Amino acid sequence: RLTVVRRGEDYMPHTPKVKVRWICACDCGKECLVTTAALRSGKTSSCGCYHSDVVSQKMKKFNRIRIDGEHVYVLLSNSDKEMVTDLETWEKSGAEAYCWSLATNGYAKSSVNKKWVYFHVFAFPNCPDGFERDHIDGNRINNRKNNIRFVTRCNNNKNRAFAPNKKSGRTGVNWSKETKKWRAVIKVDDQYISLGFFSDLNEAIRAREAAEIQYYGEYRRK
């Protein structure tokens, strides 16, 4: 990786013998001083970056992948879960050069140029300003292109995971102690809309689901 640029300052140890040194340009962009003997023998072949690359490569973890038709399944390095994406997306993005693991928030991530990046951000970079990437089915490691859409923050919030009420088992349906009935509500534009009170739990759940279709439309969590 070294190219000799010019002669450098000689090295004179505690002996009469002088060691000639050369200023060399490394392929990585750095310069270094190397003795004639080290250059001729091949003992020094870079500024030190070659050794670092070899060590890094040996320590790097790799994913096991399997290809099924047009899809690639990637076993995340720290999990028994598989991320899935399209073969075209996998190859075009260059994702095979990195080791993908499962982040604590459920997304697939990797270190790219010493920065952590999520796969859905890495593989789908052309998200317009003011929009976010949304996993349509809510599965954060289903990175097929037909499961990724660009949406506003407001519409992305409509596709949040269910947070079931402890008693009803359904988001937006809770027991009212005052009326002794089930109350259904839905949040729209940071405002809660009451959908009514119901003696039957299933009727309250159906009211909530109907409201999701009405207010959230295609962005609702299915």
Solvent accessible surface area in square Angstrom, and as a share of the most:
residue,aa,sasa,rsa
1,R,101,0.37
2,L,36,0.18
3,T,87,0.50
4,V,77,0.44
5,V,74,0.42
6,R,131,0.48
7,R,126,0.46
8,G,14,0.14
9,E,133,0.59
10,D,46,0.24
11,Y,99,0.37
12,M,134,0.60
13,P,37,0.24
14,H,195,0.87
15,T,73,0.42
16,P,136,0.86
17,K,150,0.64
18,V,63,0.36
19,K,93,0.39
20,V,43,0.25
21,R,56,0.21
22,W,70,0.25
23,I,31,0.16
24,C,0,0.00
25,A,35,0.27
26,C,8,0.05
27,D,109,0.56
28,C,68,0.40
29,G,66,0.64
30,K,133,0.56
31,E,104,0.47
32,C,30,0.18
33,L,82,0.41
34,V,6,0.04
35,T,34,0.20
36,T,34,0.20
37,A,74,0.57
38,A,14,0.11
39,L,47,0.24
40,R,208,0.76
41,S,84,0.54
42,G,48,0.46
43,K,175,0.74
44,T,44,0.26
45,S,53,0.34
46,S,11,0.07
47,C,42,0.25
48,G,38,0.36
49,C,24,0.15
50,Y,113,0.43
51,H,126,0.56
52,S,64,0.41
53,D,70,0.36
54,V,50,0.29
55,V,58,0.33
56,S,69,0.44
57,Q,106,0.47
58,K,163,0.69
59,M,151,0.68
60,K,67,0.28
61,K,134,0.57
62,F,119,0.50
63,N,27,0.14
64,R,181,0.66
65,I,78,0.40
66,R,121,0.44
67,I,100,0.51
68,D,84,0.43
69,G,57,0.55
70,E,125,0.56
71,H,56,0.25
72,V,0,0.00
73,Y,40,0.15
74,V,0,0.00
75,L,42,0.21
76,L,1,0.01
77,S,42,0.27
78,N,97,0.50
79,S,30,0.19
80,D,129,0.67
81,K,107,0.45
82,E,61,0.28
83,M,0,0.00
84,V,12,0.07
85,T,0,0.00
86,D,15,0.08
87,L,38,0.19
88,E,103,0.46
89,T,15,0.09
90,W,13,0.04
91,E,109,0.49
92,K,172,0.73
93,S,32,0.21
94,G,24,0.23
95,A,0,0.00
96,E,96,0.43
97,A,56,0.44
98,Y,60,0.23
99,C,25,0.15
100,W,0,0.00
101,S,16,0.10
102,L,39,0.19
103,A,10,0.08
104,T,154,0.90
105,N,60,0.31
106,G,26,0.25
107,Y,43,0.17
108,A,1,0.01
109,K,51,0.22
110,S,2,0.02
111,S,53,0.34
112,V,20,0.12
113,N,132,0.68
114,K,198,0.84
115,K,153,0.65
116,W,165,0.58
117,V,34,0.20
118,Y,75,0.28
119,F,1,0.00
120,H,14,0.06
121,V,53,0.31
122,F,45,0.19
123,A,11,0.09
124,F,28,0.12
125,P,88,0.55
126,N,125,0.64
127,C,23,0.14
128,P,65,0.41
129,D,141,0.73
130,G,71,0.68
131,F,88,0.37
132,E,41,0.18
133,R,50,0.18
134,D,7,0.04
135,H,9,0.04
136,I,55,0.28
137,D,71,0.37
138,G,24,0.23
139,N,71,0.36
140,R,103,0.38
141,I,19,0.09
142,N,14,0.07
143,N,1,0.01
144,R,54,0.20
145,K,109,0.46
146,N,117,0.60
147,N,9,0.05
148,I,19,0.10
149,R,41,0.15
150,F,74,0.31
151,V,5,0.03
152,T,49,0.29
153,R,156,0.57
154,C,64,0.39
155,N,30,0.15
156,N,35,0.18
157,N,60,0.31
158,K,43,0.18
159,N,4,0.02
160,R,162,0.59
161,A,73,0.57
162,F,88,0.37
163,A,76,0.59
164,P,79,0.50
165,N,49,0.25
166,K,207,0.88
167,K,133,0.56
168,S,12,0.08
169,G,50,0.48
170,R,28,0.10
171,T,32,0.19
172,G,17,0.17
173,V,1,0.00
174,N,49,0.25
175,W,87,0.31
176,S,13,0.09
177,K,147,0.62
178,E,155,0.70
179,T,60,0.35
180,K,137,0.58
181,K,78,0.33
182,W,37,0.13
183,R,88,0.32
184,A,0,0.00
185,V,17,0.10
186,I,0,0.00
187,K,90,0.38
188,V,25,0.15
189,D,107,0.55
190,D,116,0.60
191,Q,123,0.54
192,Y,153,0.58
193,I,59,0.30
194,S,60,0.39
195,L,43,0.21
196,G,25,0.24
197,F,91,0.38
198,F,43,0.18
199,S,90,0.58
200,D,62,0.32
201,L,50,0.25
202,N,86,0.44
203,E,80,0.36
204,A,0,0.00
205,I,36,0.18
206,R,139,0.51
207,A,24,0.19
208,R,19,0.07
209,E,73,0.33
210,A,59,0.46
211,A,5,0.04
212,E,9,0.04
213,I,102,0.52
214,Q,133,0.59
215,Y,70,0.27
216,Y,28,0.11
217,G,25,0.24
218,E,110,0.49
219,Y,52,0.20
220,R,58,0.21
221,R,45,0.16
222,K,152,0.65
